[in-house]
Amino acid sequence: MRRRKWIICLAALAACVAFCGCGQGSTIAAAEPLVLQAEAAMPAEPEKRESTEPLGEKESIIEYAAPLAYVLEYPRMANEEINNQILEFVEGLKAEFAEKYDIKDEKAKRRLTQNDCDKFLYLDYDSYIVSEDKVCIVFFETQELGENILPVEQVEIFHFDINTGQRIDEKDIRKDGFLEAASAYTIEYFTTHAPYKDRIFGDYKTTLAPEGGRFEHFALNSEGVLFYFHRYDVFPGSLGRVDLFIPYSELAGLLNGVGIEAPPVVEKDEAQPIQPVTKPEREIDPNKPMVALTFDDGPNPIQTGRILDALEENGVVATFFDLGKLVEAYPETVQRELALGCEVGSHSYSHKNFNTLSAKAIAEDVAKTAEAFRKTTGAEPTLFRPPYGNCNDFVKANIPLSMVTWSVDTLDWKSKNADAIMNVIRSEGSLDGKVILMHGIYETSAAATERLIPYLLERGYQLVTVSEILEYKHGVQPENGKFYGYSYFQ
């Protein structure tokens, strides 16, 4: 561990410090932190991302002042405004530590020797080049207060504008929807990757919720975002601090001035209207059983692409409830959904819990999502599936679209297992008139879909859209402002 390395370094330098007195010493190299490379939507070569990029000149303070000892490292930058802020932070830590733990009796203190040092303050750092005008410095503080006392560990993050020297607050970097996206990605990653999926504990969904406070502070580098989870946050202490890296591709459009600020678009002649998609002709027999497959949370160019391949190979359709921010990021995937005759509805802009939103916030989300769809498809969505299926009476009164949930939940988000997904379907009995919930972002859901479509066709089911279920099973067209829930599709 980094802490023990510092102790060894202090012991090795003890004689030198005792001879020279308090003050600066030689630079001590810091151990690199554990940084997890989570999978991006598009695979990248592992060596492409460096864990840290050294900035400036490394400065060290190595000092004994019994009963206290300090090993503090920080960078000296070319910009003096940045240096002043860093030095103020370092000196502030040192002063605060001394105020808490130093002996106030000067006579007693003079009797102490170097061997009486039993409280240690360590500070080291990582530094990152974020962009041409931004840098990030992450300080790792550890307080060792005694053999039988757990160390106190803190992370402090600084983002700077290298031109002006001003510190940039993370709240000014993140956009609306960032907390929700980071939360969803983190929960998905920690519950599906070893060793974390077997060791995550407590009410982690609450701890890692957007409003849980774990995603408001983060570090940026040139390729993504780093989050830091302390001991006992959601894992046993034996794992130490866990750092999670999320690529910018997973947070498209959710950061100001860094990452994928605006998804690339193909320039078009604005005077030329988007041509409406000519959907393949299909015949539906209202006297034969039918079922609607639906996929939430996409599009994802890889997994949604696999699902679309399976639909196209079998000549069938589904309904996709897509997120506005991903519609903007992956317009070609949405356009292919429509081109194959599928139905595409809204799943909100960034997957907020609508039961917690005000009328104004709901209206803003609906409008923002409609604009994303309009730019990509030439039309606004008419169907809406509320995130998490949460749609209380207040939400229903403020959504101007047809609201649709489901009647069969495959729990694909939980099992992440194609066999388990198939078992849920088999256990349902008759699926005639049912609406099946899946998610278009998981590899296991795509794999299950490749098996599920032939399974349903072999049993005589017609695969139709949600609107077609309403038309052929209930004799109605989707009505704006009306809720079509679980009981409706039984």
Secondary structure as the mmCIF struct_conf table of DSSP 4:
data_model
#
loop_
_struct_conf.conf_type_id
_struct_conf.id
_struct_conf.beg_label_comp_id
_struct_conf.beg_label_asym_id
_struct_conf.beg_label_seq_id
_struct_conf.end_label_comp_id
_struct_conf.end_label_asym_id
_struct_conf.end_label_seq_id
HELX_RH_AL_P HELX_RH_AL_P1 ARG A 2 CYS A 20
BEND BEND1 CYS A 22 CYS A 22
STRN STRN1 GLY A 23 GLY A 23
HELX_LH_PP_P HELX_LH_PP_P1 ALA A 29 LEU A 34
STRN STRN2 VAL A 35 GLN A 37
HELX_LH_PP_P HELX_LH_PP_P2 ALA A 38 ALA A 40
BEND BEND2 ALA A 41 MET A 42
HELX_RH_3T_P HELX_RH_3T_P1 PRO A 46 LYS A 48
BEND BEND3 ARG A 49 ARG A 49
BEND BEND4 SER A 51 SER A 51
BEND BEND5 GLY A 56 GLY A 56
STRN STRN3 GLU A 57 ALA A 65
TURN_TY1_P TURN_TY1_P1 ALA A 66 PRO A 67
STRN STRN4 LEU A 68 ARG A 76
BEND BEND6 ALA A 78 ALA A 78
HELX_RH_AL_P HELX_RH_AL_P2 GLU A 80 TYR A 101
BEND BEND7 ASP A 102 ASP A 102
BEND BEND8 LYS A 104 LYS A 104
HELX_RH_AL_P HELX_RH_AL_P3 GLU A 106 ARG A 110
TURN_TY1_P TURN_TY1_P2 ARG A 111 ARG A 111
HELX_RH_3T_P HELX_RH_3T_P2 GLN A 114 ASP A 116
STRN STRN5 LYS A 119 SER A 131
TURN_TY1_P TURN_TY1_P3 GLU A 132 ASP A 133
STRN STRN6 LYS A 134 GLU A 144
TURN_TY1_P TURN_TY1_P4 GLU A 147 ASN A 148
BEND BEND9 ILE A 149 ILE A 149
HELX_LH_PP_P HELX_LH_PP_P3 LEU A 150 PRO A 151
STRN STRN7 VAL A 152 ASP A 161
TURN_TY1_P TURN_TY1_P5 ILE A 162 THR A 164
STRN STRN8 ARG A 167 ILE A 168
HELX_RH_3T_P HELX_RH_3T_P3 GLU A 170 ASP A 172
TURN_TY1_P TURN_TY1_P6 ILE A 173 ILE A 173
STRN STRN9 ARG A 174 ARG A 174
TURN_TY1_P TURN_TY1_P7 ASP A 176 GLY A 177
HELX_RH_AL_P HELX_RH_AL_P4 PHE A 178 PHE A 190
TURN_TY1_P TURN_TY1_P8 THR A 191 THR A 192
BEND BEND10 HIS A 193 HIS A 193
TURN_TY1_P TURN_TY1_P9 ALA A 194 PRO A 195
HELX_RH_3T_P HELX_RH_3T_P4 TYR A 196 ASP A 198
TURN_TY1_P TURN_TY1_P10 ARG A 199 ARG A 199
BEND BEND11 GLY A 202 ASP A 203
HELX_RH_AL_P HELX_RH_AL_P5 TYR A 204 THR A 207
TURN_TY1_P TURN_TY1_P11 LEU A 208 LEU A 208
BEND BEND12 ALA A 209 ALA A 209
HELX_RH_3T_P HELX_RH_3T_P5 PRO A 210 GLY A 212
BEND BEND13 GLY A 213 HIS A 217
STRN STRN10 ALA A 219 LEU A 220
BEND BEND14 SER A 222 GLU A 223
STRN STRN11 GLY A 224 PHE A 229
TURN_TY1_P TURN_TY1_P12 ARG A 231 TYR A 232
BEND BEND15 ASP A 233 PHE A 235
HELX_RH_3T_P HELX_RH_3T_P6 GLY A 237 LEU A 239
STRN STRN12 VAL A 242 PRO A 247
HELX_RH_3T_P HELX_RH_3T_P7 TYR A 248 LEU A 251
TURN_TY1_P TURN_TY1_P13 ALA A 252 GLY A 253
STRN STRN13 LEU A 255 LEU A 255
BEND BEND16 ASN A 256 ALA A 262
TURN_TY1_P TURN_TY1_P14 GLU A 270 ALA A 271
BEND BEND17 GLN A 272 GLN A 272
HELX_LH_PP_P HELX_LH_PP_P4 PRO A 273 VAL A 277
HELX_LH_PP_P HELX_LH_PP_P5 LYS A 279 GLU A 281
TURN_TY1_P TURN_TY1_P15 PRO A 286 ASN A 287
BEND BEND18 LYS A 288 LYS A 288
STRN STRN14 MET A 290 ASP A 296
BEND BEND19 ASP A 297 ASP A 297
TURN_TY1_P TURN_TY1_P16 PRO A 301 ILE A 302
HELX_RH_AL_P HELX_RH_AL_P6 GLN A 303 ASN A 314
TURN_TY1_P TURN_TY1_P17 GLY A 315 GLY A 315
STRN STRN15 THR A 319 ASP A 322
HELX_RH_AL_P HELX_RH_AL_P7 GLY A 324 ALA A 329
HELX_RH_AL_P HELX_RH_AL_P8 PRO A 331 ALA A 339
TURN_TY1_P TURN_TY1_P18 LEU A 340 GLY A 341
STRN STRN16 GLU A 343 SER A 346
BEND BEND20 TYR A 349 SER A 350
HELX_RH_3T_P HELX_RH_3T_P8 PHE A 354 THR A 356
HELX_RH_AL_P HELX_RH_AL_P9 ALA A 359 THR A 377
BEND BEND21 GLY A 378 ALA A 379
STRN STRN17 LEU A 383 PHE A 384
HELX_RH_3T_P HELX_RH_3T_P9 PRO A 387 GLY A 389
HELX_RH_AL_P HELX_RH_AL_P10 ASP A 393 ASN A 398
BEND BEND22 LEU A 401 LEU A 401
STRN STRN18 SER A 402 VAL A 404
BEND BEND23 SER A 407 SER A 407
STRN STRN19 VAL A 408 ASP A 409
HELX_RH_AL_P HELX_RH_AL_P11 ASP A 412 SER A 415
HELX_RH_AL_P HELX_RH_AL_P12 ALA A 418 ARG A 426
TURN_TY1_P TURN_TY1_P19 SER A 427 GLU A 428
TURN_TY1_P TURN_TY1_P20 ASP A 432 GLY A 433
STRN STRN20 VAL A 435 HIS A 439
TURN_TY1_P TURN_TY1_P21 GLY A 440 ILE A 441
HELX_RH_AL_P HELX_RH_AL_P13 GLU A 443 GLU A 458
TURN_TY1_P TURN_TY1_P22 ARG A 459 GLY A 460
HELX_LH_PP_P HELX_LH_PP_P6 TYR A 461 TYR A 461
STRN STRN21 GLN A 462 VAL A 464
HELX_RH_AL_P HELX_RH_AL_P14 VAL A 466 HIS A 474
BEND BEND24 GLY A 475 GLY A 475
TURN_TY1_P TURN_TY1_P23 ASN A 480 GLY A 481
STRN STRN22 PHE A 483 TYR A 484
HELX_RH_3T_P HELX_RH_3T_P10 TYR A 486 PHE A 489
#
